[in-house]
């Protein structure tokens, strides 16, 4: 089978490997396709040392089932998420699931950008979900990123009539915007959601997906405040979720949030950001962050997609074969793509597993 294997920043290869063997408590899944996540790009850009697993936004079909697995059957379509918390440690007892040591150590084998994956036993129990007939494989690949958004929304305080700003309208920002509306609606609340981005085409898409208004991003530190004040009687935003990295969005969020408001950081940052502690203290601004999701949020995300309360079918801008992995990375790094989805789909041998001699095809990382 083919798989994208990370050896170093400058050595990411598509390799031919043996199809993984499974134990009696595991599944073997033939991957339909996998989305390219910003965290995959970040691992490459930051030149993270191996071992590095790339790809986790995937769906597939079960082609082998361990004899101890009773909840799934061969031929069923599934979504498989890559991290599983232990549920017992100090972090899990405080609902900090993504801080759990087991969560960070767990993963699929060998990676999401592979024709087949081995699904470990704990993943079978907690983060493998049936893909309903209402969703196609591409839509199903958004369950994991949407689950991360669901967790961010649940960690962001909102009440009836609030105004919430999403800074950054990539695919995750567009999911976040819809999750805010859907989750508030499920609570019987109406919130106004505003989007900010540098690219006019993303602003248009945000409007199509239900944003109450959108603002073109500016270099002016007060630009968000000036824009949102017109909709909040001069108070500023009740909450701001930052999905774009860098100093500027944070500084603008600090200026744009109201007294007593909340900022949720939902983007990785590589540099220091100046913070005026007196400003935070005297204005009672709450700052939190959200990283990844939990099994519960995966199930909520799947329901939001299946019920069409969140739409993902317009978010994929580029569909590429696995052989063009390096091109997909380039498109994302240069902001030419909203979302890259790799169409994979291996051919499963019906009689016996095939083994391949070691051969590789190397690609530059961009």
N, C-alpha and C positions, 0 to 999 in steps of 0.2 A: 504494500500500500504506500501511498505518497503522504508525506507529512512535512510541515514547515518546522525546521529545527534551528533553534537559536544557539550558535556557538560563541558568537561575540557580536559587538556592534557592527563590525564590517564583515561578518561571516554568518549570514542567515541563509540556510539552504533548504531546498526541497529535496528530501531524501526518500529513497525507497527502503521501507522497513517491513519486517514481518508483522502481520496482523496480530494484535495482542491476544494472549491467552487469558481466559477468565477462570475464576474459582467458582465454587458452587453458590456463592452469595453475590455474584457480580453479573453484569450485563455486558454484552458487546453490541455497540450501536454503530450502524453505518450512517455517517454524517451526511445530511442533505446539503448544508451550507453553514457558514459562520460569518458573523459581522465583525468588522475591524473596529476595536474599541480604542478610545483615546488613551486608555491605560496601556494598551499594546504599544502604541506610538511612544508613550512616555518611557517605557522600559528600554526601547531602542535608542531614543534620544539621550537618555541619561547614561547610556552605555552600561547598563546593569550587568554584572558578571554572571555567567551561567552557573547553575541551571536556571533557565527562564522558560516558563510555559506561556506560549502565545495563543490567544484565541479562547473565548469562553462564551460567546453569544451564539449558541448552536441549537439546531434540532437534528433529529435523525430517526432512523427506524431500527428497532431491536432485531438483530439477526441471530443472536445466541442468548440463551438464558440459563444461568446456573440453576441446578436442580433444587436449591434451597430458596429460590425466589418465587414467590407465589402471587405477588401483586401485579406482575406484568407478564405479557405474552409475546412471543416472537411475532413480528409483523406490525406491532403497535408503533405509532409515531410518538416520539417523546421530546421533551425539553430537558436538558441536563445542565444544571449550574455547577460551577467548579469548586466552590468552597462550602464546607459544612462545619458549623460550630459544635462543640461537644455538648452544650446544654447544661453543663454541671459546674463549670469553673466559676470563679469570682466574677469574671467579666460577663459570662452568660447570665448569671443570677441578677446582674444589673442591666440586662438587655443590651450590653455592649458586645454583641455577637461578633462583630468584625474585629474586635480586639483579642478574641480567643486564640490561644496558641494553636489549637487544633484547626481552627478556621483557616489561619494563614498557611498552615502546613499542608492542608488537604488540596487535592487537585485531580483532574481527570488525566488519563494516560493515553497517548503521549501529549496531546494538545488539541485545541478546538480546530486548528487548521490541519486536519488529518482526515483521511478517508474513513477511518474507523477509530473509535475510542473504547477503551476499557472503562467501565463505570464501577468504581469501588463500592463496596458494600454499604458504607455510610451514605454515599451519594444516592444509591438505590433507595435507601430508606427515607431520606430527607429532602433531596433536591432533584429528584427525577419526577417529572410530571407528564401525564398524558397530554398530547397535543390534540385539542378538540377539532372536529371536522370543520368547525366554523373558521379556523385559522389555517393559512397556508404556511409553508416552512419559513418563508421570509418574515412573515408577521410573527411567528413563534420565536424567531431569533431576537425579538425585542423584549421578551419576558424578563431576561436578566437585567438589562439596563433600565427598564421601566421599574423593576423592583427596587433598584437603587434610588430612583426618583421617589417612589412611594415612601421609602424610609425617610428621605429628606423632608418630604411634605409632612409626615407624621411627627417629625421633630421640630417643625416650625409652627409656632403658635398662630392661630387664626380664629377670628370670631366673625359673626355675621356682618357683612358690609365692608370687610377689610379690603385694602388695596395691597397687592403683592406684586413685586417686580422680579422678573427672571432676567438676569444679565448674562447674555450669551445664548444665541438661538441656533446652535448646532443641533444635531439629532437629539441629544440628551436634553438640551434646553427646551426643545419643542415637546418632548415627552413630559418634562417637568411641568410645563405650562398646562398641559392637558390633565396631568395628575392632580394638580392643584384644584382645577375646576371639578373634576370627578369626585375627589375625596371630600371636598367641601360640600358638594351636592349630596353625597351620601349621608352627611351629617345634618342635612337640612339647612345648610348655609349657602348664601350667595356671596362670592368674593369676586372682586375685579382683578384681573391679571393683566399685567403690562410686560412687554418684551423689549429688550435692548440688544442691538447687534450692529456690527459694522457693515453688513452686506444687505443691500435693499431687497434682494430676492428672498432672503431669510425672513425679513420683516413681512413681506407679502405672504409667505407661507404661514407665518405665525397668525396673521389675521385670518387666513382661510381656516386655520385650526382652532379659532375661537378666542384669540387675544382681544381684550377690550380696547387696547390701543398699543401702538409700538413706537419706539423712538430710535432714531439713528444715533449710534454711539459717536461720541465726540471726545477730543482730548481735554476739554475743559473739565476741571475737577468738580465744578458746580453744575454741569450740564444735566445730570440726572435730577438733581434737586429742582432746577428750574422747570424741567419737563413735568415731573410728577406733582409739583405743587398745584398746578392748574386743575388737577383731578382730586385733590385731597384737602381742599380749603386751606392750603398753605402748610399743612402738617408734615408732609413727607410720607413715604411709604410705611405701612404697618410692618411689612416684612420684605426682605430682599434675599433672594437665593442667587448666589454667584456661581455660574457654571463655566465662566471664562477665566483662565489663569492670568496672573500678572498683578502688578501693583495698582494700576489705574482703576480696574473695576472695583477693587476693595476701597480705595480712597473715595471713589464716586459713591459707593454704597454707604460709606460712613457719613457722607454729606447728605445723601438722599433719604436715609431712614429717619422716621419721626422720633421724638423723645419717647422713650419707653418701648421702642420698636426692636425688631430682631433681624439679625443677619445670619444666614446659613452659608458657610463656605463649602461648595460642592465642586471644587476644582483643585488639582494639584498645583502647588506653587514652588518655584525653584529658587526664589530669592527672598530677602528680608523685606518686610513692609512696615513703614513708619506707623506707629500707633500713638495717638494722644490719649493717655489714660484718663486725664481729667475730663476730656470730652465724653469718654465712655461712662465714667462714673457719674458725672453731674447730669447726664441725659438718660441714665439708666438703660443703656443699649445692651442688649443680650447678643453675644456672638457665640455661635456654635458651628459645628461642622458635621458632615455626614460622609462616611466612607462605606461603600458596598451595601449589602442587604442581608436579610435573614430568610430562612425557609418560609416563614409566615408571609413576608412581603412578596416572595415569588408567587405564592398562591393568589394574593390580592392582585398582583400585576397580570397574571394569566386571566383572571376574571374580568379585569378592566378591558383587556384586549378582546376577549371572546364576546363580551357584551357590547362591544363597539363604543364604549364610553371613552376609550382612547384609541386613536387611529394611528397606525404606523405605515400604512401602505403607500404613503407619498414620501417617506423619509429616505429611502434608498436611492441615491443618485447614480451609483456606479455598481454594476454587476460584473464581476471578473472571474475568470478561471483561476485555480490555485497557482498555475504557472506564472501568473502576472502579480504575484504577491508584492514584489518590490514596487511595481507601478501603483498598486493600491496604497502602499505606505507613502509614496511620493505625493499622490493626490491628496491624502489627508494632511500631510505635513505642510503642503503649500495652499491649503484651504480651497482647493479646486473641487473637493467632494464634500457633500453634506454627510453621506454615509456610504461606505464601501462594504459590499456583501460578496463573499467568495462562494461561488457555486462549486460544490465539491462532488458528492455522490459517487462513491466507488462501486465496483461491481463485485458482489459477494460470491465467492466460489461455493457452489452447492454441495460438492462432494467432500472437499477437505480444504483446509487453509493452505494458502500458497506462501512460500517463503521466497524472498528475493535476495540476491547477492547485494552486498553493500554497493550502492551507487548513489551519487549525489549530483545535484545541479545547484551551483552557487549563484547567489544574487547579491548585488550591493544593497545595503540598507537604505540608501537614499542620500 
